[in-house]
Amino acid sequence: MVLGLYQCLVRGVGREGAIVRLKVRGIGAAAGIVIPKPVLRRLGLAKGDTVFLIETADGFRVVANDPEFEEQMTLAERVMKKRREMLRELAKS
């Protein structure tokens, strides 16, 4: 499935399933989309931040966090909690 040329589904803007129409604009030899300020606020983003475009069965999602990194951090937290004593001993050396 390919992102529509003139619109993208951005979930969670004001209400679940909101659709925000975004215009594809030329940026030199590339193309980009302008994200409206209310959407930037909802995503907690500012100019220069990185977003992730995730392909789903329904289309694409734009998210402000890296889902793979989040998964890795969750696993790391589990290991740190389970091996707390060992990590304390390693920190002493």
PyRosetta script that sets phi, psi and omega in degrees:
from pyrosetta import init, pose_from_sequence

init()
pose = pose_from_sequence("MVLGLYQCLVRGVGREGAIVRLKVRGIGAAAGIVIPKPVLRRLGLAKGDTVFLIETADGFRVVANDPEFEEQMTLAERVMKKRREMLRELAKS")
pose.set_psi(1, 136.5)
pose.set_omega(1, -175.7)
pose.set_phi(2, -111.5)
pose.set_psi(2, 141.0)
pose.set_omega(2, 177.0)
pose.set_phi(3, -59.5)
pose.set_psi(3, 127.1)
pose.set_omega(3, 178.1)
pose.set_phi(4, -57.0)
pose.set_psi(4, 144.5)
pose.set_omega(4, -173.8)
pose.set_phi(5, -60.9)
pose.set_psi(5, -34.9)
pose.set_omega(5, -173.8)
pose.set_phi(6, -117.8)
pose.set_psi(6, 4.2)
pose.set_omega(6, 175.6)
pose.set_phi(7, -149.9)
pose.set_psi(7, 157.0)
pose.set_omega(7, -177.8)
pose.set_phi(8, -144.1)
pose.set_psi(8, 139.2)
pose.set_omega(8, 178.3)
pose.set_phi(9, -81.0)
pose.set_psi(9, 122.1)
pose.set_omega(9, 177.6)
pose.set_phi(10, -120.3)
pose.set_psi(10, 108.8)
pose.set_omega(10, -175.3)
pose.set_phi(11, -78.7)
pose.set_psi(11, 148.2)
pose.set_omega(11, 171.4)
pose.set_phi(12, 81.9)
pose.set_psi(12, 18.4)
pose.set_omega(12, 179.3)
pose.set_phi(13, -91.5)
pose.set_psi(13, 94.8)
pose.set_omega(13, 179.6)
pose.set_phi(14, 83.1)
pose.set_psi(14, -41.5)
pose.set_omega(14, 177.3)
pose.set_phi(15, -154.9)
pose.set_psi(15, 157.0)
pose.set_omega(15, -178.9)
pose.set_phi(16, -60.3)
pose.set_psi(16, 130.7)
pose.set_omega(16, 175.3)
pose.set_phi(17, 81.8)
pose.set_psi(17, 11.8)
pose.set_omega(17, 179.4)
pose.set_phi(18, -61.9)
pose.set_psi(18, 143.4)
pose.set_omega(18, 177.2)
pose.set_phi(19, -112.7)
pose.set_psi(19, 128.3)
pose.set_omega(19, 179.0)
pose.set_phi(20, -116.7)
pose.set_psi(20, 124.5)
pose.set_omega(20, 179.8)
pose.set_phi(21, -82.1)
pose.set_psi(21, 126.1)
pose.set_omega(21, -179.4)
pose.set_phi(22, -120.0)
pose.set_psi(22, 135.2)
pose.set_omega(22, -179.1)
pose.set_phi(23, -94.0)
pose.set_psi(23, 133.5)
pose.set_omega(23, 175.4)
pose.set_phi(24, -81.4)
pose.set_psi(24, 125.0)
pose.set_omega(24, -177.5)
pose.set_phi(25, -119.8)
pose.set_psi(25, 150.0)
pose.set_omega(25, 175.8)
pose.set_phi(26, -74.9)
pose.set_psi(26, 135.0)
pose.set_omega(26, 175.8)
pose.set_phi(27, -131.4)
pose.set_psi(27, 92.9)
pose.set_omega(27, -173.5)
pose.set_phi(28, 61.6)
pose.set_psi(28, -126.3)
pose.set_omega(28, 179.6)
pose.set_phi(29, -89.4)
pose.set_psi(29, 0.0)
pose.set_omega(29, -178.1)
pose.set_phi(30, -109.5)
pose.set_psi(30, -172.2)
pose.set_omega(30, 176.5)
pose.set_phi(31, -136.5)
pose.set_psi(31, 155.1)
pose.set_omega(31, 179.2)
pose.set_phi(32, -153.0)
pose.set_psi(32, 171.8)
pose.set_omega(32, 176.4)
pose.set_phi(33, -119.9)
pose.set_psi(33, 148.7)
pose.set_omega(33, 176.9)
pose.set_phi(34, -100.1)
pose.set_psi(34, 125.1)
pose.set_omega(34, -179.1)
pose.set_phi(35, -96.5)
pose.set_psi(35, 123.4)
pose.set_omega(35, -178.7)
pose.set_phi(36, -61.6)
pose.set_psi(36, 151.4)
pose.set_omega(36, -178.3)
pose.set_phi(37, -53.8)
pose.set_psi(37, -42.7)
pose.set_omega(37, 179.5)
pose.set_phi(38, -60.3)
pose.set_psi(38, -35.5)
pose.set_omega(38, 178.8)
pose.set_phi(39, -70.1)
pose.set_psi(39, -42.5)
pose.set_omega(39, 177.2)
pose.set_phi(40, -57.9)
pose.set_psi(40, -43.9)
pose.set_omega(40, 179.3)
pose.set_phi(41, -61.7)
pose.set_psi(41, -44.8)
pose.set_omega(41, -178.9)
pose.set_phi(42, -63.8)
pose.set_psi(42, -33.6)
pose.set_omega(42, 179.2)
pose.set_phi(43, -86.0)
pose.set_psi(43, -9.1)
pose.set_omega(43, -177.8)
pose.set_phi(44, 69.5)
pose.set_psi(44, 38.3)
pose.set_omega(44, -174.8)
pose.set_phi(45, -112.2)
pose.set_psi(45, 158.6)
pose.set_omega(45, 173.2)
pose.set_phi(46, -136.5)
pose.set_psi(46, 169.7)
pose.set_omega(46, 178.5)
pose.set_phi(47, -55.2)
pose.set_psi(47, 136.3)
pose.set_omega(47, 178.0)
pose.set_phi(48, 92.4)
pose.set_psi(48, -13.4)
pose.set_omega(48, 178.2)
pose.set_phi(49, -71.1)
pose.set_psi(49, 160.1)
pose.set_omega(49, 177.8)
pose.set_phi(50, -100.9)
pose.set_psi(50, 138.5)
pose.set_omega(50, 173.4)
pose.set_phi(51, -120.7)
pose.set_psi(51, 162.7)
pose.set_omega(51, -179.4)
pose.set_phi(52, -118.9)
pose.set_psi(52, 130.9)
pose.set_omega(52, 177.4)
pose.set_phi(53, -101.7)
pose.set_psi(53, 114.3)
pose.set_omega(53, -175.2)
pose.set_phi(54, -110.7)
pose.set_psi(54, 123.3)
pose.set_omega(54, 177.8)
pose.set_phi(55, -78.7)
pose.set_psi(55, 131.1)
pose.set_omega(55, 178.0)
pose.set_phi(56, -124.7)
pose.set_psi(56, 176.6)
pose.set_omega(56, 178.4)
pose.set_phi(57, -63.3)
pose.set_psi(57, -27.7)
pose.set_omega(57, -177.7)
pose.set_phi(58, -92.1)
pose.set_psi(58, -8.7)
pose.set_omega(58, -176.5)
pose.set_phi(59, 146.4)
pose.set_psi(59, -125.4)
pose.set_omega(59, -179.6)
pose.set_phi(60, -131.1)
pose.set_psi(60, 152.0)
pose.set_omega(60, 173.6)
pose.set_phi(61, -122.8)
pose.set_psi(61, 141.9)
pose.set_omega(61, 173.9)
pose.set_phi(62, -105.5)
pose.set_psi(62, 123.6)
pose.set_omega(62, 179.7)
pose.set_phi(63, -129.8)
pose.set_psi(63, 154.3)
pose.set_omega(63, -177.3)
pose.set_phi(64, -91.5)
pose.set_psi(64, -9.4)
pose.set_omega(64, -180.0)
pose.set_phi(65, -120.6)
pose.set_psi(65, 154.2)
pose.set_omega(65, 179.8)
pose.set_phi(66, -84.1)
pose.set_psi(66, 111.3)
pose.set_omega(66, -177.2)
pose.set_phi(67, -61.2)
pose.set_psi(67, -33.7)
pose.set_omega(67, 178.6)
pose.set_phi(68, -67.1)
pose.set_psi(68, -40.7)
pose.set_omega(68, 178.0)
pose.set_phi(69, -64.2)
pose.set_psi(69, -42.3)
pose.set_omega(69, 178.8)
pose.set_phi(70, -59.2)
pose.set_psi(70, -42.7)
pose.set_omega(70, 179.2)
pose.set_phi(71, -64.2)
pose.set_psi(71, -42.7)
pose.set_omega(71, 179.0)
pose.set_phi(72, -63.5)
pose.set_psi(72, -40.6)
pose.set_omega(72, 179.2)
pose.set_phi(73, -66.6)
pose.set_psi(73, -37.6)
pose.set_omega(73, 177.3)
pose.set_phi(74, -62.3)
pose.set_psi(74, -44.3)
pose.set_omega(74, 177.7)
pose.set_phi(75, -64.3)
pose.set_psi(75, -41.6)
pose.set_omega(75, 179.4)
pose.set_phi(76, -62.8)
pose.set_psi(76, -41.2)
pose.set_omega(76, 178.6)
pose.set_phi(77, -63.1)
pose.set_psi(77, -39.3)
pose.set_omega(77, 177.1)
pose.set_phi(78, -61.9)
pose.set_psi(78, -45.7)
pose.set_omega(78, -179.7)
pose.set_phi(79, -63.7)
pose.set_psi(79, -44.5)
pose.set_omega(79, -179.2)
pose.set_phi(80, -62.9)
pose.set_psi(80, -37.8)
pose.set_omega(80, 179.2)
pose.set_phi(81, -68.6)
pose.set_psi(81, -42.9)
pose.set_omega(81, -177.6)
pose.set_phi(82, -70.3)
pose.set_psi(82, -35.7)
pose.set_omega(82, -175.3)
pose.set_phi(83, -109.1)
pose.set_psi(83, 32.7)
pose.set_omega(83, -176.1)
pose.set_phi(84, -55.3)
pose.set_psi(84, -47.2)
pose.set_omega(84, -178.5)
pose.set_phi(85, -62.5)
pose.set_psi(85, -44.7)
pose.set_omega(85, 179.2)
pose.set_phi(86, -60.6)
pose.set_psi(86, -42.0)
pose.set_omega(86, -179.3)
pose.set_phi(87, -66.8)
pose.set_psi(87, -35.9)
pose.set_omega(87, 175.9)
pose.set_phi(88, -62.0)
pose.set_psi(88, -43.1)
pose.set_omega(88, 180.0)
pose.set_phi(89, -66.1)
pose.set_psi(89, -39.8)
pose.set_omega(89, 178.5)
pose.set_phi(90, -65.6)
pose.set_psi(90, -33.9)
pose.set_omega(90, -179.5)
pose.set_phi(91, -69.5)
pose.set_psi(91, -26.3)
pose.set_omega(91, -179.3)
pose.set_phi(92, -70.3)
pose.set_psi(92, -30.5)
pose.set_omega(92, -176.1)
pose.set_phi(93, -81.1)
pose.dump_pdb("model.pdb")
